[in-house]
Amino acid sequence: MRKPSKRLEHLSAAIFSEMAERKREAAKRRAVYDLSIGSPDQQPDDHLLQTLSEAIRQPGAFGYALSEGTAAFREEVARWYQFRFGVELAPDKEVHSLMGSQDGLAHFALAWTDPGDLVLVPDPGYPIYAGSVHLAGAIPYAMPLRQENGFLPDLTAIPEEVADRAAFMILNYPNNPVSAVATLDFFEEVVAFAKRHDIIVVHDLAYSEMAFDGYKPPSFLQAAGAKDVGIEFNSFSKSFNMAGCRIAYVVGNAEIIRPLAVVKSNVDYGVFLPVQQMAVEALRADRLSGGKNAVGPIYQERRDVLLSALAEAGWVIEPPKATMFVWAKVPDDWTSREFAFALLEEAGVVVIPGSAFGAEGEGYVRIALVQTPDVLREAAQSIRDSGVLLRRQKRV
């Protein structure tokens, strides 16, 4: 029997599958607190459910949808970007709907690289970044994200010959998995770098509305000249608890979006029309409320509860300014995988080892804030009771 494509060898689903299997086994013996996958545990607001319910009864609701999205959807995205970021977008050319931002990111490399091309990707980074590059037959070049640099890539450390060869660069702030944020000053440095080396900038802004303590993450497109060189992905999954609806969008430079649109028009159709109507209502309501529909306060409370309880247990973690994740250093003498496995086996708490996101993720685990405050307190207490934080790992 023939073997599957070698491209699959570079995809990093193995550790996620392994953690899921270990979780199932552990659940047979004890209570398990799943803080692994960033899947929102909340429902969309009632008015969005009502919009969806009414939309599916409309004539034509179940017909094919155009890949680029309805005019109403694209126009509302443009209005929301003006409201939220002060960024002007042409709805007919600079906005395109997607079946989730992961879908768009996966297809983008197919649209803009040929086998052997280089792409600058963050390390650690969300798996689809490097995965999409491998699937396209291109070569990812890692940009290390390290604590001493605020988990921002050091653009000056990228060799000139690499930068000149790179087709595009992927950035993600607020960041998954490290929960770091970026400033407009940094984005302006990126624009200058991209123009100097003729690189496309692809920014993933999936966590734009999941921020804390009054912080408002900027859009890359707010940086002067950003639309000359880049595009931005955003999603309804995290901001509006619509992960299963599979709807997102890409905005920015029309010439950069067009090849992605060509790929999508050949491999899929548009998003289910009632879901697009639901998304329009989500953006409209958020805009008219002045941004009061943001989910940030829910996750800020969870962050504060979990980090306070873990600090009492002896695990002090730097509080993130945004995202639904905590990026936590593991205790001395542990690898990230060993510590994640020990937390599951001894405390019943499921987290993802940082090494799952790249070599630079070693020494950390990612904790998802996807449980209620009471459950997070129980998880922290279980970690404390297990004694794993006080134990040094024995090396064989």
N, C-alpha and C positions, 0 to 999 in steps of 0.2 A: 504493500500500500504506500502511496506517495506521502511524503511529509508535508506539513503545512509550511507556509512562508516563513523564512528566517526572520522576517520583520517582527514576528511575534516574540522572538527571543529577547527583544529589547523592552518589551512592555512589562510594567512593574506591578501587576495585579497579584503576584504570588504572596506577598506578605499580608495583603488585605484578606485574601482567601484563607491564609494560615490562621490569622487572628480570628476570623469568623468561625473556623472549625474548632479552634481552641475554646472560643466562647461557648459554642454549643456543648462541648464536653464538660466545661466547668459548670454550666447551668444545670447539669444533671446532679451536681453535688452541693451547690450552694447558690445563694442569691448573687446575681451578676448585675453590675452597674455599667451600662454600655456608654462610654464616652469616646467612641472611636470615630464614627463617620459623621460628617457635617450635614446631616439631614434634619431640617427644621422639624421640631415636634409640635409646633403650633398650627392651628387652622388659619386659612385666610379670613379676613374680616367678613362679618355677615353680609355686608352690602355687596362684597365681591362674589360671594356664593349665590346671592340673589341674582346678580347680573348674569352669572353663568347659567343658572337655572332657567332664566327667561330666554337667554340667547339660544339655548339648544332647541327651543320650540319654534324658533323663527324659520320660515320657509327658506330653503337653501343652506341651512346651517351645516349640513353634513356633506356638502359638495367639496370639491377640491379647492384649496386656497392657493393663491399665487405665492411663489417663493419669497418675494420681497416684502410681503405683508400688505395688509389693506392700507388704503390712503389714510383712514382714520387712525390706525395704529401708528403709522410713520409720522403723522402730524402731531399726535399727542406726545410721542417721544421727543420730537423737536421742541414742543412747548415746555416739556418737563426739563429738558437740558437747559433751556433758557432760564427757567425758574430756579433750578438747583445750582447751576454752575455759571450762568451768564454766557453760555456758549451758543452761538447762532448755528443752526443746521438747516440745510435745504432738505425738506422731507423726501422729495422725489429722487434725490441723488446721494445724499449723505446719511441715510438711515436705511437699514435692511434688517428684516426680522430673521430670527434663528430659532431652531429647536433646542434651545439651551446654549449657553456660551461655550460649553465643552464641545458641542456639535460644531460651532463656528470655528473654534480653535483647531479642531481636528481637521477640518477641511481647508483651513487657511494655508497650511504648509503645502498641500496638494496644488493650490492655486499659484503659489509664489516660489516654489523651489523645484529644481531638477536634481536627480541623483548626484550625490557628491557635493552639493552646495552646503555651506556652513550656516548655522543659525545660532544666535546667542541666546542661551536659556539660563534662567536662575537655578542655582543649586544651594540649598534645597528649593524645590519647586513642586507645584501641583503636577502629578504624573503625566497629564495630557500634554504638557508643554514639550518635554523631550519625546514623549510617545508619538505625538503627531509628526514630529520631525523624522523619527525612525520610519513611520508608516509611509512617508513620502519618499523615502530613500535618501534623505539628506542626512547631514551629520550635525548633531548638537555640540556646541562648544559651551562648556559650563562657565557661568559667571558666579563665583563664590559669594554667598551672602553670609557675612560674619558679624558677630556682635560688636567687634571693635569699630566697624563701619556703620553701625546702626542698621545692620542687615540690608544695606544698599550695595549694589555692585560698584566696585571700584573701576570706573571706566578707563582710568589711566593705566590700569594693569592689563588691559586687553592689548595684545600685540598688534602693531599697525597692520601687519600682513593678514592677521585674522579679521580685524575690523574691515579692511578693504574687501575681503572675500565674502563677508557675511551678507546674507540676503535680508534678514530681519532680526530684530531683537524682541524678546518677550519680557514684559515687566508686569508686576501684579502688586498694587498697593491700594488699600490695605492688603497685606500679604497672607496667603495660605501656603505654607503652614506656619510661618514664623510670627505672624500677627504684627509685623512692623508697618510703619506708615512712611510716606514720602512727602516732601515739601514741593512747592512750585519751583523753588530755586533748583532743586535736584532735577525736576522735569525739564527746566530750561537748559541745564547742562546736557541732558539727554538729547534734546532737540539739536543743540550745537554739534554734538558728537555724531548724530545721525546725518546731519547735513554734510559734515566733513567727510564722512565715509560712504555716503549714499546708501544708508540703511533704513529700512522701514521699521517703525516702532509700533509694536502691538501691545496695547495696555489692557489688562484684565481688571475691571473695576467692579467685580461681583459683590464686594462688601461695602459699597459706597454708603449705604444707609445703616450699617451695623457698627456704629461708632459711639464712644462713651465720653462722659465728662465734658459735654459741650463741644467736642471736637467734630469738625466737618471735613471729611476727606475731600481733597480737590480732585477734579478731573484732569487727566493728562492734557486734554484739549484746551484747558485754561492757559497753559504755558504759551508764551509768544512763539508763533511759528509752528506750533505742534501739528496743526492740520495740514501743513505742507508735507510732513513726513510720516504721519501716523493715523492710526485708528484706535478705537476703544470698544471693548466688549462690556456689556452690562446685562444683568439678569433679573428676573422676577423671583427666582428661587429663594434667595435669602431675604431680600428686602420686603417681600410680600407673602412669604410662606407658600409659594406656588411651585415648589421644586418638582412635583409630579406632573405639572401642567406642561413642562418642557417648552418654555418660551423665554426668549432673550432677544438681544439686538446688537448690531455693530453700527457704530457711527464714526464719522470723520471723513478723511480724504476719499472723494468719490472714485478716483482712479485706482486707489488701493482696494476699495470694496468691490469694484466691478469684476475682477477675476474670481473672487470668492463667490460672487453671485452666479457666475457662469458654472462653477463647480456644483453649487447647490441646485441649480436648475436642472442639472443632469442626474442628480442622485436622490432628490427628494422633492416634495411639494411644500407648500407653506404650512404654517401652524393652524391647527383646528380653529375655524372661524369664531366659535363661541369663546375659546380661550383668548383669542385676540381681543374680543370685546371686554372680557374680564380684565385683561391687562390695561386696556385703555382706561377703564374705570379706576383701576388701581393708581395709575399715574395722575389722572384728573383729580381724584379725591385727595391725593397727597399734595398736589399743587395748590388746590383751593383751600386746604387746611393750613397752608404755610409750612408743610413738612412735619406736621404733628403725628402722622401715621407711621413714623419710623419705628423700627423694631429695636433700636438701640437700647432704650431703657430696660427692656426685658433681659437682654444679655448682659447689660452692665450690672444688674442685680445679681445675676448668676455668677459673673466674674468675681464680684466682691465677696459673695458668700463662699465660693469654693476657695479662693486664695486666702481668705481669712482663716477658714477651717484648716487648710493645709499648713498655713504658717504656725498655727497652734500645734500641729502634729510634727513640726520641725522642718517642713519643706517650704522654704521661702522662694517665691516666684515673682519675677517682675511683672506687674500688671499691664496687659496690652491696652492700647488706646482704641482698638477696633477689631473687628471680625468676631466670629463665634468660636475662636480657638484660643488656647493658652499654649505657648511654646515654653516648655519647662526643661531645665537642665536636670539630668539624672544625677543621683549621688555618685561620689567618687568610687572608682573601681568597677563600675557597671558599664556595659555597653547598652546602647538604647534598646536592642532586641532583648537582651537578658532582663533588663529592668521591666520592660513592658510585659514579658512573659511572667515575671515574678509578681507583678501587680495583679495580673489576672489569676494566677494560681493561688496566691496567698491572700489577696484582698478582694478578689472578684471584680476588679475594676479594669475595664477594657480601654486601652489607649493605643495609639499607633506609634511605633518606634520611629524616631526622626530619620533613621537611615533609609526608610521606605521612600523618602523624598529626595534622596541624593546623598553623596558621600559627605557633604558638609552638614548633613542633618545628624550625623553621629554625635552622641552625647546628649541628645534631647529626646523628649517624647512630645507628641501633639495630643492635647486633651480638648475634646469638643464639648461645648457648653450646651448640650442638647437634652438636658434633664431639668426638672424643676429644682428650685432652691432646696427644698426638703430632701430630694434624692441626692443632690450634690453634697449636702451635709452628711448624709449617710455614707456616701462613697468615701468622703474624706475621713470619716470616723473608722471605716473599715480599713483604710490604708494605715491609719494610726494604730489600730488594734493589731494589725498583722505584724508590726515590728519590722517591716521590710526597709523602712527608711533608716533604721538604726543599724542594720546589718551590712557589713562590707562583703562584697562578692568574693568568693574564693576562686582563685584561678588554679586550674589543673595543669 
